[in-house]
Amino acid sequence: MESERIQVVSRSIEDTHNLARALLRAIKEKPQNNGARVVLLRGDLGAGKTTFVVGFLDVLGIVPRQASPTFVLMKKYITKDEEIHTVYHIDAYRLTTPEDAATLHLTEILKNPHTVIFIEWPDHIDKGLFADAIEVSFEHGQKENERVVSFWNVK
């Protein structure tokens, strides 16, 4: 059975950043005690996945020098936030098998309840690791800067 789906239209980068801020508030309202919070980001290239992560990091006082981790696979950000100490941004686009993700040491990272992990292209990683993940999908809208953003499993 599919969980409740929330769908929002973003008409600008600022709207997308505001959606990320709202997700941060939701995560803080219902912290997870048994491990990291995982956010699976789905959507075509240029649909807004990285823009969303940048908005989330901005609220935590982090301005990434190069936003997308495409060529390094994973970026780690240390925050000064009392509840969320670390944010990981993973771009699994270049991984060809779930076994390739083993080099990221996700099983260890997932144990920390003060961590949020964003994963772009999550189908390239073992799905069994993310049973309780929040899912966010991005689709191009009818206008140039418009995106349809859908959220599932925001508990």
Secondary structure, DSSP 8 states (H G I E B T S, - for coil): ----EEEEEE-SHHHHHHHHHHHHHHHHHS--SSS-EEEEEEE-TTSSHHHHHHHHHHHTT---SS---TTTSEEEEE---SS--EEEEEE-TT--SGGGGGGG-HHHHTT-TTEEEEEESGGGS-GGGGTT-EEEEEEE-SSTT-EEEEEE---
